[in-house]
């Protein structure tokens, strides 16, 4: 046993002799930082947060989402690095134009009227008795208001399709 103690004392003495004042100072600073971290880990909220982060990290690793998260971060970093000032400026101008086009009184009034109409239709159809079958459907189709509503929906769908087709043709010739 005394040989082990003597060897340990010699090792400590050799380490002490080999360390410069600067090394001792850095070692003391590092030791102080380690003790501060350990002290903060003794705080119950901090410990819960660290343990929760470790649990989530483990779950992300098991599911393979950690690789995906790393890929997304790398992609975002690459995009950020690739953006020039003029690109950011054009993006802001585009966003402003979109907000200006969408945020107007007419569109807000239209959205409000649409919500009101949907609510009224839902209340009205919920209060009517449900009759089923082919004959009931044929009876409903013979009503002028049903025919008018169907004609409106078909015309609306046709106009939407035409506008979408026209805008794609315009985009193809401009792009």
GUMARFI-611322 format. One line per 3 residues: number of its first residue (from 1); for each residue x, y, z of N, C-alpha, C, CB. Coordinates in nm, 2 decimals, padded with zeros to 4 digits. Glycine has a CB too. Layout:
% GUMARFI-611322
NUM> X Y Z X Y Z X Y Z X Y Z  ...
This chain:
% GUMARFI-611322
1> 00.08 -00.12 00.00 00.00 00.00 00.00 00.09 00.13 00.00 -00.09 00.00 00.12  00.19 00.12 00.08 00.28 00.24 00.09 00.34 00.27 -00.05 00.38 00.23 00.20  00.37 00.17 -00.13 00.43 00.19 -00.26 00.33 00.27 -00.35 00.47 00.05 -00.33
4> 00.20 00.23 -00.34 00.10 00.30 -00.42 00.09 00.44 -00.38 -00.04 00.23 -00.40  00.09 00.47 -00.25 00.08 00.61 -00.20 00.20 00.69 -00.24 00.07 00.61 -00.04  00.32 00.62 -00.23 00.44 00.69 -00.27 00.44 00.73 -00.42 00.57 00.61 -00.24
7> 00.39 00.63 -00.50 00.38 00.65 -00.65 00.28 00.76 -00.68 00.34 00.52 -00.72  00.17 00.77 -00.60 00.07 00.87 -00.62 00.13 01.01 -00.59 -00.06 00.84 -00.54  00.20 01.01 -00.48 00.26 01.14 -00.43 00.36 01.19 -00.54 00.33 01.12 -00.30
10> 00.44 01.10 -00.59 00.54 01.13 -00.69 00.47 01.19 -00.82 00.63 01.01 -00.73  00.36 01.12 -00.86 00.28 01.16 -00.97 00.22 01.30 -00.95 00.17 01.06 -01.00  00.17 01.33 -00.84 00.11 01.46 -00.81 00.22 01.56 -00.80 00.04 01.46 -00.67
13> 00.34 01.53 -00.74 00.45 01.62 -00.74 00.50 01.65 -00.88 00.56 01.57 -00.65  00.51 01.55 -00.97 00.56 01.57 -01.10 00.46 01.66 -01.18 00.57 01.44 -01.18  00.33 01.64 -01.16 00.23 01.72 -01.23 00.24 01.86 -01.18 00.09 01.66 -01.21
16> 00.25 01.88 -01.05 00.26 02.01 -00.99 00.38 02.09 -01.05 00.27 02.00 -00.84  00.50 02.02 -01.06 00.62 02.08 -01.11 00.61 02.12 -01.26 00.74 01.99 -01.09  00.53 02.04 -01.33 00.52 02.06 -01.48 00.43 02.17 -01.51 00.48 01.93 -01.54
19> 00.33 02.20 -01.43 00.23 02.30 -01.46 00.29 02.44 -01.44 00.11 02.29 -01.37  00.27 02.53 -01.54 00.31 02.67 -01.53 00.21 02.75 -01.46 00.34 02.73 -01.67  00.24 02.87 -01.42 00.14 02.95 -01.35 00.01 02.98 -01.44 00.20 03.09 -01.31
22> 00.04 03.00 -01.56 -00.07 03.02 -01.66 -00.16 02.90 -01.67 -00.01 03.06 -01.80  -00.10 02.78 -01.67 -00.18 02.65 -01.68 -00.26 02.63 -01.55 -00.08 02.53 -01.70  -00.20 02.67 -01.44 -00.28 02.65 -01.31 -00.39 02.75 -01.31 -00.18 02.68 -01.19
25> -00.37 02.87 -01.36 -00.47 02.98 -01.36 -00.59 02.93 -01.45 -00.42 03.11 -01.42  -00.56 02.88 -01.57 -00.66 02.83 -01.66 -00.73 02.71 -01.60 -00.60 02.79 -01.80  -00.66 02.62 -01.54 -00.72 02.50 -01.47 -00.82 02.55 -01.36 -00.61 02.41 -01.42
28> -00.78 02.65 -01.29 -00.87 02.70 -01.18 -00.99 02.76 -01.24 -00.79 02.80 -01.09  -00.97 02.84 -01.35 -01.09 02.90 -01.42 -01.19 02.79 -01.47 -01.04 02.99 -01.53  -01.13 02.69 -01.53 -01.21 02.58 -01.59 -01.28 02.51 -01.47 -01.12 02.48 -01.67
31> -01.21 02.48 -01.37 -01.27 02.42 -01.25 -01.39 02.50 -01.19 -01.17 02.39 -01.14  -01.37 02.63 -01.19 -01.47 02.72 -01.14 -01.60 02.72 -01.23 -01.42 02.86 -01.13  -01.57 02.71 -01.36 -01.68 02.71 -01.46 -01.76 02.57 -01.44 -01.63 02.72 -01.60
34> -01.68 02.47 -01.42 -01.75 02.33 -01.41 -01.83 02.33 -01.28 -01.64 02.22 -01.40  -01.78 02.39 -01.17 -01.86 02.40 -01.05 -01.98 02.48 -01.07 -01.77 02.45 -00.93  -01.97 02.59 -01.14 -02.09 02.67 -01.17 -02.20 02.60 -01.25 -02.05 02.80 -01.24
37> -02.16 02.52 -01.35 -02.25 02.44 -01.42 -02.32 02.34 -01.34 -02.18 02.37 -01.54  -02.24 02.27 -01.25 -02.29 02.17 -01.16 -02.39 02.23 -01.06 -02.18 02.10 -01.09  -02.36 02.35 -01.02 -02.45 02.42 -00.93 -02.58 02.46 -00.99 -02.38 02.55 -00.87
40> -02.57 02.50 -01.12 -02.70 02.53 -01.19 -02.78 02.41 -01.22 -02.66 02.60 -01.32  -02.71 02.29 -01.24 -02.78 02.17 -01.26 -02.86 02.12 -01.13 -02.69 02.06 -01.31  -02.81 02.17 -01.02 -02.88 02.14 -00.89 -03.02 02.21 -00.88 -02.80 02.18 -00.77
43> -03.04 02.32 -00.96 -03.17 02.39 -00.97 -03.27 02.29 -01.03 -03.16 02.52 -01.04  -03.38 02.28 -00.96 -03.48 02.18 -01.01 -03.54 02.21 -01.15 -03.60 02.17 -00.91  -03.57 02.33 -01.18 -03.62 02.37 -01.31 -03.51 02.34 -01.42 -03.66 02.52 -01.31
46> -03.39 02.38 -01.39 -03.28 02.36 -01.49 -03.26 02.21 -01.51 -03.15 02.42 -01.44  -03.26 02.13 -01.40 -03.25 01.98 -01.42 -03.36 01.92 -01.50 -03.24 01.92 -01.28  -03.49 01.97 -01.47 -03.60 01.92 -01.55 -03.59 01.96 -01.70 -03.73 01.98 -01.49
49> -03.54 02.08 -01.73 -03.52 02.12 -01.86 -03.42 02.04 -01.94 -03.49 02.27 -01.87  -03.31 02.01 -01.87 -03.20 01.94 -01.93 -03.24 01.79 -01.95 -03.07 01.94 -01.84  -03.31 01.73 -01.86 -03.36 01.60 -01.87 -03.46 01.59 -01.99 -03.42 01.54 -01.74
52> -03.55 01.69 -01.99 -03.65 01.69 -02.10 -03.58 01.70 -02.24 -03.75 01.80 -02.08  -03.48 01.79 -02.25 -03.41 01.80 -02.37 -03.34 01.67 -02.41 -03.31 01.92 -02.36  -03.28 01.60 -02.31 -03.21 01.48 -02.34 -03.32 01.37 -02.39 -03.14 01.42 -02.22
55> -03.43 01.37 -02.32 -03.54 01.27 -02.37 -03.58 01.30 -02.51 -03.66 01.28 -02.27  -03.61 01.43 -02.54 -03.65 01.47 -02.68 -03.54 01.43 -02.78 -03.69 01.61 -02.68  -03.42 01.46 -02.74 -03.31 01.43 -02.83 -03.30 01.28 -02.86 -03.17 01.48 -02.77
58> -03.32 01.20 -02.76 -03.32 01.05 -02.77 -03.43 01.01 -02.86 -03.33 00.98 -02.63  -03.55 01.07 -02.84 -03.67 01.03 -02.92 -03.64 01.07 -03.07 -03.79 01.10 -02.87  -03.59 01.19 -03.09 -03.56 01.23 -03.23 -03.46 01.14 -03.29 -03.50 01.38 -03.23
61> -03.36 01.09 -03.22 -03.26 01.00 -03.27 -03.32 00.87 -03.31 -03.14 00.98 -03.17  -03.40 00.81 -03.22 -03.47 00.68 -03.24 -03.55 00.69 -03.37 -03.55 00.64 -03.12  -03.63 00.79 -03.39 -03.72 00.80 -03.50 -03.65 00.84 -03.63 -03.83 00.90 -03.47
64> -03.53 00.88 -03.62 -03.46 00.92 -03.74 -03.48 01.07 -03.77 -03.50 00.84 -03.86  -03.56 01.14 -03.69 -03.59 01.28 -03.71 -03.47 01.37 -03.69 -03.71 01.32 -03.63  -03.38 01.32 -03.61 -03.26 01.40 -03.58 -03.18 01.43 -03.71 -03.17 01.33 -03.48
67> -03.17 01.32 -03.79 -03.10 01.34 -03.92 -03.18 01.44 -04.01 -03.09 01.21 -04.00  -03.31 01.43 -04.01 -03.39 01.52 -04.09 -03.38 01.66 -04.04 -03.54 01.48 -04.08  -03.38 01.68 -03.90 -03.36 01.81 -03.84 -03.22 01.87 -03.88 -03.37 01.80 -03.69
70> -03.12 01.79 -03.88 -02.99 01.83 -03.92 -02.99 01.88 -04.07 -02.88 01.72 -03.90  -03.06 01.80 -04.15 -03.07 01.84 -04.29 -03.14 01.97 -04.31 -03.14 01.73 -04.37  -03.25 01.99 -04.24 -03.32 02.11 -04.25 -03.24 02.23 -04.20 -03.45 02.11 -04.16
73> -03.17 02.21 -04.09 -03.08 02.32 -04.04 -02.97 02.35 -04.15 -03.02 02.28 -03.91  -02.91 02.25 -04.20 -02.81 02.27 -04.31 -02.87 02.34 -04.43 -02.75 02.14 -04.35  -02.99 02.30 -04.47 -03.06 02.37 -04.58 -03.09 02.52 -04.55 -03.19 02.30 -04.61
76> -03.14 02.54 -04.43 -03.17 02.68 -04.39 -03.04 02.76 -04.39 -03.24 02.69 -04.26  -02.93 02.71 -04.34 -02.80 02.78 -04.34 -02.75 02.80 -04.48 -02.70 02.69 -04.26  -02.77 02.71 -04.56 -02.72 02.72 -04.70 -02.81 02.83 -04.77 -02.74 02.59 -04.78
79> -02.94 02.83 -04.75 -03.02 02.94 -04.80 -02.98 03.07 -04.75 -03.17 02.91 -04.77  -02.96 03.08 -04.62 -02.92 03.21 -04.56 -02.79 03.26 -04.62 -02.91 03.20 -04.41  -02.70 03.17 -04.64 -02.57 03.20 -04.70 -02.58 03.25 -04.84 -02.47 03.09 -04.68
82> -02.67 03.19 -04.91 -02.68 03.21 -05.06 -02.76 03.34 -05.09 -02.75 03.10 -05.13  -02.84 03.39 -04.99 -02.92 03.51 -05.01 -02.84 03.63 -05.02 -03.03 03.53 -04.90  -02.86 03.71 -05.12 -02.80 03.84 -05.14 -02.89 03.95 -05.09 -02.75 03.86 -05.28
85> -02.84 04.07 -05.07 -02.92 04.18 -05.02 -03.03 04.21 -05.12 -02.83 04.30 -05.00  -03.00 04.20 -05.25 -03.10 04.23 -05.35 -03.21 04.13 -05.35 -03.04 04.24 -05.49  -03.17 04.00 -05.32 -03.28 03.90 -05.32 -03.37 03.92 -05.20 -03.21 03.76 -05.30
88> -03.31 03.96 -05.08 -03.39 03.99 -04.97 -03.48 04.11 -04.99 -03.31 04.02 -04.84  -03.43 04.21 -05.06 -03.51 04.33 -05.09 -03.62 04.29 -05.18 -03.42 04.43 -05.16  -03.60 04.21 -05.29 -03.71 04.17 -05.38 -03.81 04.09 -05.31 -03.65 04.09 -05.50
91> -03.77 04.00 -05.21 -03.86 03.92 -05.13 -03.95 04.01 -05.05 -03.78 03.82 -05.05  -03.89 04.11 -04.99 -03.97 04.20 -04.91 -04.07 04.28 -04.99 -03.88 04.30 -04.83  -04.03 04.33 -05.11 -04.12 04.40 -05.20 -04.23 04.31 -05.24 -04.04 04.45 -05.32
94> -04.20 04.18 -05.27 -04.31 04.09 -05.31 -04.40 04.07 -05.20 -04.24 03.95 -05.36  -04.35 04.05 -05.08 -04.44 04.03 -04.96 -04.53 04.15 -04.94 -04.36 04.00 -04.84  -04.48 04.27 -04.95 -04.56 04.39 -04.94 -04.67 04.40 -05.04 -04.47 04.51 -04.95
97> -04.63 04.36 -05.17 -04.73 04.36 -05.28 -04.84 04.26 -05.25 -04.66 04.33 -05.41  -04.81 04.14 -05.20 -04.91 04.04 -05.17 -05.00 04.09 -05.06 -04.84 03.91 -05.13  -04.94 04.15 -04.96 -05.02 04.20 -04.85 -05.12 04.31 -04.89 -04.93 04.25 -04.73
100> -05.06 04.40 -04.98 -05.14 04.51 -05.03 -05.26 04.46 -05.11 -05.06 04.60 -05.11  -05.23 04.35 -05.20 -05.34 04.30 -05.28 -05.44 04.22 -05.20 -05.28 04.20 -05.38  -05.40 04.16 -05.09 -05.50 04.08 -05.02 -05.57 04.16 -04.91 -05.42 03.96 -04.95
103> -05.50 04.25 -04.85 -05.55 04.33 -04.74 -05.62 04.45 -04.79 -05.44 04.36 -04.64  -05.74 04.44 -04.84 -05.82 04.55 -04.88 -05.96 04.54 -04.83 -05.82 04.57 -05.04  -06.04 04.64 -04.83 -06.17 04.64 -04.77 -06.27 04.55 -04.85 -06.23 04.78 -04.77
106> -06.26 04.55 -04.98 -06.35 04.47 -05.06 -06.33 04.32 -05.03 -06.32 04.49 -05.21  -06.21 04.28 -05.02 -06.18 04.14 -04.99 -06.22 04.10 -04.85 -06.03 04.11 -05.01  -06.20 04.19 -04.76 -06.25 04.17 -04.62 -06.40 04.16 -04.61 -06.20 04.28 -04.52
109> -06.47 04.25 -04.68 -06.62 04.24 -04.69 -06.66 04.11 -04.75 -06.67 04.37 -04.77  -06.60 04.07 -04.86 -06.63 03.95 -04.93 -06.62 03.83 -04.83 -06.55 03.93 -05.06  -06.50 03.83 -04.76 -06.48 03.72 -04.67 -06.59 03.71 -04.56 -06.34 03.73 -04.61
112> -06.62 03.83 -04.51 -06.73 03.84 -04.41 -06.86 03.79 -04.46 -06.74 03.98 -04.35  -06.90 03.83 -04.58 -07.02 03.79 -04.64 -07.02 03.64 -04.67 -07.05 03.86 -04.77  -06.91 03.58 -04.71 -06.90 03.44 -04.73 -06.92 03.36 -04.60 -06.76 03.40 -04.79
115> -06.85 03.41 -04.49 -06.87 03.34 -04.37 -07.01 03.34 -04.32 -06.77 03.40 -04.26  -07.08 03.46 -04.33 -07.22 03.47 -04.29 -07.30 03.38 -04.38 -07.26 03.62 -04.31  -07.28 03.37 -04.50 -07.36 03.29 -04.59 -07.34 03.14 -04.55 -07.33 03.31 -04.74
118> -07.22 03.10 -04.53 -07.20 02.96 -04.49 -07.26 02.93 -04.36 -07.04 02.93 -04.48  -07.26 03.02 -04.26 -07.32 03.00 -04.13 -07.47 02.99 -04.15 -07.29 03.11 -04.03  -07.53 03.08 -04.22 -07.68 03.08 -04.24 -07.72 02.95 -04.31 -07.72 03.20 -04.33
121> -07.64 02.91 -04.41 -07.68 02.78 -04.49 -07.66 02.66 -04.39 -07.58 02.76 -04.61  -07.56 02.66 -04.31 -07.55 02.55 -04.21 -07.66 02.54 -04.12 -07.42 02.56 -04.14  -07.71 02.66 -04.06 -07.82 02.66 -03.97 -07.95 02.62 -04.04 -07.84 02.80 -03.91
124> -07.97 02.67 -04.16 -08.09 02.64 -04.24 -08.10 02.49 -04.27 -08.10 02.72 -04.36  -07.99 02.43 -04.32 -07.99 02.29 -04.36 -08.00 02.20 -04.24 -07.87 02.25 -04.44  -07.95 02.24 -04.12 -07.95 02.16 -04.00 -08.10 02.16 -03.95 -07.86 02.21 -03.90
127> -08.17 02.26 -03.97 -08.31 02.27 -03.91 -08.41 02.19 -04.00 -08.35 02.41 -03.90  -08.38 02.17 -04.13 -08.47 02.10 -04.22 -08.46 01.95 -04.19 -08.44 02.12 -04.36  -08.58 01.88 -04.20 -08.58 01.73 -04.18 -08.50 01.66 -04.29 -08.72 01.68 -04.17
130> -08.43 01.56 -04.26 -08.35 01.48 -04.35 -08.44 01.38 -04.42 -08.23 01.42 -04.29  -08.47 01.39 -04.55 -08.54 01.29 -04.62 -08.44 01.23 -04.72 -08.67 01.34 -04.69  -08.44 01.10 -04.73 -08.34 01.04 -04.82 -08.41 00.98 -04.94 -08.27 00.94 -04.74
133> -08.32 00.92 -05.02 -08.36 00.85 -05.14 -08.36 00.93 -05.27 -08.50 00.80 -05.12  -08.37 00.85 -05.37 -08.36 00.91 -05.51 -08.48 01.00 -05.54 -08.36 00.79 -05.61  -08.60 00.96 -05.50 -08.71 01.05 -05.53 -08.70 01.18 -05.46 -08.84 00.97 -05.48
136> -08.65 01.18 -05.34 -08.63 01.31 -05.27 -08.53 01.40 -05.34 -08.58 01.28 -05.12  -08.43 01.34 -05.39 -08.32 01.41 -05.46 -08.38 01.46 -05.59 -08.20 01.32 -05.49  -08.46 01.38 -05.67 -08.52 01.43 -05.79 -08.62 01.54 -05.76 -08.59 01.31 -05.86
139> -08.69 01.53 -05.65 -08.78 01.64 -05.61 -08.71 01.77 -05.59 -08.86 01.60 -05.49  -08.60 01.76 -05.52 -08.52 01.88 -05.49 -08.46 01.94 -05.62 -08.41 01.84 -05.39  -08.42 01.85 -05.71 -08.36 01.90 -05.84 -08.47 01.97 -05.93 -08.30 01.78 -05.92
142> -08.59 01.94 -05.90 -08.70 02.01 -05.98 -08.73 02.15 -05.94 -08.82 01.92 -05.98  -08.68 02.19 -05.82 -08.70 02.32 -05.77 -08.62 02.42 -05.84 -08.67 02.33 -05.61  -08.68 02.54 -05.88 -08.60 02.64 -05.96 -08.48 02.69 -05.88 -08.69 02.76 -05.99
145> -08.49 02.71 -05.75 -08.37 02.76 -05.67 -08.26 02.66 -05.67 -08.41 02.80 -05.53  -08.29 02.53 -05.67 -08.18 02.43 -05.68 -08.11 02.43 -05.81 -08.24 02.29 -05.65  -08.20 02.45 -05.92 -08.14 02.45 -06.05 -08.05 02.58 -06.07 -08.25 02.45 -06.16
148> -08.10 02.69 -06.01 -08.02 02.81 -06.02 -07.89 02.80 -05.94 -08.10 02.93 -05.96  -07.89 02.73 -05.82 -07.77 02.72 -05.74 -07.67 02.63 -05.82 -07.81 02.66 -05.61  -07.72 02.52 -05.88 -07.64 02.43 -05.95 -07.58 02.50 -06.07 -07.72 02.30 -06.00
151> -07.66 02.58 -06.14 -07.61 02.66 -06.26 -07.50 02.75 -06.21 -07.72 02.73 -06.33  -07.52 02.82 -06.10 -07.42 02.91 -06.04 -07.29 02.84 -06.01 -07.47 02.98 -05.91  -07.30 02.72 -05.95 -07.18 02.64 -05.91 -07.11 02.60 -06.04 -07.22 02.52 -05.83
154> -07.18 02.55 -06.14 -07.11 02.51 -06.26 -07.05 02.62 -06.33 -07.22 02.44 -06.35  -07.11 02.74 -06.34 -07.05 02.86 -06.40 -06.93 02.90 -06.33 -07.16 02.97 -06.41  -06.94 02.91 -06.19 -06.83 02.94 -06.11 -06.71 02.85 -06.13 -06.87 02.94 -05.96
157> -06.73 02.72 -06.13 -06.63 02.62 -06.16 -06.56 02.64 -06.29 -06.68 02.48 -06.14  -06.65 02.67 -06.40 -06.59 02.69 -06.53 -06.51 02.82 -06.54 -06.71 02.71 -06.63  -06.55 02.92 -06.47 -06.47 03.05 -06.47 -06.34 03.03 -06.39 -06.55 03.16 -06.40
160> -06.34 02.95 -06.28 -06.22 02.92 -06.21 -06.12 02.84 -06.30 -06.25 02.85 -06.08  -06.18 02.75 -06.37 -06.09 02.66 -06.45 -06.03 02.75 -06.56 -06.17 02.54 -06.51  -06.11 02.83 -06.62 -06.06 02.92 -06.73 -05.96 03.02 -06.68 -06.18 03.00 -06.80
163> -05.98 03.08 -06.57 -05.88 03.17 -06.51 -05.75 03.10 -06.47 -05.94 03.24 -06.39  -05.76 02.98 -06.42 -05.64 02.91 -06.38 -05.57 02.87 -06.51 -05.68 02.78 -06.30  -05.64 02.83 -06.61 -05.57 02.79 -06.74 -05.51 02.91 -06.80 -05.67 02.72 -06.83
166> -05.58 03.02 -06.80 -05.53 03.14 -06.86 -05.40 03.19 -06.79 -05.63 03.25 -06.86  -05.41 03.19 -06.66 -05.29 03.24 -06.58 -05.17 03.14 -06.59 -05.33 03.25 -06.43  -05.19 03.01 -06.61 -05.08 02.92 -06.63 -05.02 02.95 -06.77 -05.13 02.78 -06.62
169> -05.10 02.98 -06.87 -05.05 03.01 -07.00 -04.97 03.14 -07.00 -05.17 03.02 -07.10  -05.02 03.23 -06.92 -04.94 03.36 -06.90 -04.81 03.34 -06.83 -05.03 03.47 -06.83  -04.82 03.25 -06.73 -04.69 03.23 -06.65 -04.59 03.15 -06.74 -04.73 03.15 -06.53
172> -04.64 03.06 -06.83 -04.55 02.99 -06.91 -04.48 03.08 -07.01 -04.62 02.87 -06.98  -04.56 03.18 -07.07 -04.49 03.26 -07.17 -04.40 03.37 -07.10 -04.60 03.33 -07.25  -04.43 03.40 -06.97 -04.35 03.50 -06.90 -04.23 03.43 -06.84 -04.43 03.57 -06.80
175> -04.24 03.30 -06.80 -04.13 03.24 -06.73 -04.02 03.20 -06.81 -04.18 03.12 -06.66
